[in-house]
């Protein structure tokens, strides 16, 4: 039997806990072909957060410094789930230490750092060390099923794509200042939310060839400093000292894809929408729509029968769709699926590749750093379009 794989997660915030939980259940999904998975460390500079996450998810210890994880002999696999501006130093250090790295999106907060990370990833891969990026929504059974319906001709060639990702974590002017509100235009809602919609759009519509109509808006220009440490999007106690918000609360752009054209919109100030990712794709033979508020289903419209009797139908997630059969404890039709499951599928896919399982017997591979840089180049093109009054920018 293969030697155990030791796992660590750097970052004990909202997404970090999702990675920690994903590794915890990964071995219980699908065929039991993984080696033993040892949950070793949660890394976080905030000892309270790190220790609490380690206890909650069954990790052996908490490390306050990522370098301790890089130097640890009992750790093989590390998820990096920290502020975007910190990714490069940590990822490069881990790869140099021979750790397999799964990095959260976006890859970094600048094209230069992302390019350097890609160079480090290519050098590491020559030594057999993997660097991958988590595109979690591609693990959605519904989104994977829609892609399959396009590929097998049921829906046929895409004609028009429309998406929006509305959230409300920043709709209150009293939400505390954090790293999310610092950085150049495009590093706000566009980087946080648009980094998801760009890879989903390319998954369904082909490569992005050009963008236009880029626009940003900062609706809340100053935010109060928190009185203590803040986790994720928590609204903690704040002081009466305010700092300037540097990036975008709202962003939108039009895209020209390989197979069609479309529009994409993101917002972190959409009151009443805690996590509303929706899209609709219109094709030669019909259409499909997805709503993250109802992740265990999707809508399907096929051009069949009299128009007056036709319409969208509800398709429930079940074992006939990707990821569900043996990927859920109870995989019967109608039992349900939610976004937390996708982190387990993502962790499983990364561990399968690290363990050397063939692509044929594994889940679809995680995205590469090349994919991560491509996504950042799209977002950068949107920022350049916005700076130029909405001009068309080719990729």
MOURSUL-V340335 format. One record per backbone hydrogen bond with DSSP energy under -0.5 kcal/mol. CO is the residue of the C=O (numbers start at 1). NH is the residue of the N-H. If there is no record, write none. Layout:
[[CO/NH] [CO/NH]]
This chain:
[[4/6] [5/38] [6/76] [6/77] [7/40] [7/41] [8/79] [9/11] [9/43] [10/81] [13/17] [14/18] [15/19] [16/20] [17/21] [18/22] [19/23] [20/24] [21/25] [22/26] [23/27] [25/28] [26/29] [31/33] [36/5] [36/38] [37/39] [38/7] [38/40] [39/60] [40/61] [41/9] [41/43] [42/63] [43/11] [45/47] [46/50] [47/51] [48/52] [49/53] [50/54] [51/55] [52/56] [53/57] [54/58] [54/59] [55/58] [61/42] [63/44] [65/68] [65/69] [66/70] [67/71] [68/72] [69/72] [72/75] [76/100] [77/8] [78/102] [79/10] [79/81] [80/104] [83/86] [83/87] [84/87] [86/90] [87/91] [88/92] [89/93] [90/94] [91/95] [92/96] [93/97] [94/99] [95/98] [100/78] [101/103] [101/132] [102/80] [103/134] [110/114] [111/115] [112/116] [113/117] [114/118] [115/119] [116/120] [117/121] [118/122] [119/123] [120/124] [121/125] [122/126] [123/127] [124/127] [124/129] [125/128] [130/101] [131/369] [132/103] [133/135] [133/367] [134/136] [135/138] [136/139] [137/140] [140/144] [141/145] [142/146] [143/147] [144/148] [145/149] [146/150] [147/151] [148/152] [149/154] [149/155] [149/156] [150/153] [155/285] [157/284] [159/261] [160/282] [161/263] [162/280] [163/265] [164/278] [165/267] [166/276] [167/270] [168/171] [172/175] [178/181] [179/182] [181/246] [181/247] [184/187] [188/192] [189/193] [189/194] [190/195] [193/196] [193/197] [194/198] [195/199] [196/200] [197/201] [198/202] [199/203] [200/204] [201/205] [202/206] [205/259] [207/209] [207/258] [209/395] [210/256] [211/393] [212/254] [215/252] [217/219] [217/249] [217/250] [219/221] [221/245] [223/243] [224/177] [225/239] [230/232] [231/234] [234/236] [237/227] [240/242] [241/225] [243/223] [248/189] [249/268] [250/217] [251/266] [252/215] [253/264] [254/212] [255/257] [255/262] [256/209] [256/210] [260/257] [261/161] [262/255] [263/163] [264/253] [265/165] [266/251] [267/167] [268/170] [269/271] [270/273] [275/277] [276/166] [276/278] [277/292] [278/164] [279/290] [280/162] [281/288] [282/159] [282/160] [283/286] [285/303] [286/283] [287/301] [288/281] [289/299] [290/279] [291/294] [292/295] [294/297] [296/317] [298/315] [299/289] [300/313] [301/287] [302/304] [306/309] [307/310] [313/300] [314/316] [315/298] [317/334] [318/321] [321/324] [321/325] [324/327] [324/328] [326/30] [329/331] [332/335] [338/341] [338/342] [339/342] [339/343] [340/343] [340/344] [341/345] [342/346] [343/347] [344/348] [345/349] [346/350] [347/351] [348/352] [349/353] [350/354] [351/355] [352/357] [353/356] [358/361] [359/362] [367/133] [368/372] [369/373] [370/374] [371/375] [372/376] [373/377] [374/378] [375/379] [376/380] [377/381] [378/382] [379/383] [380/384] [381/385] [382/386] [383/387] [384/388] [385/390] [385/391] [386/389] [390/213] [393/211]]
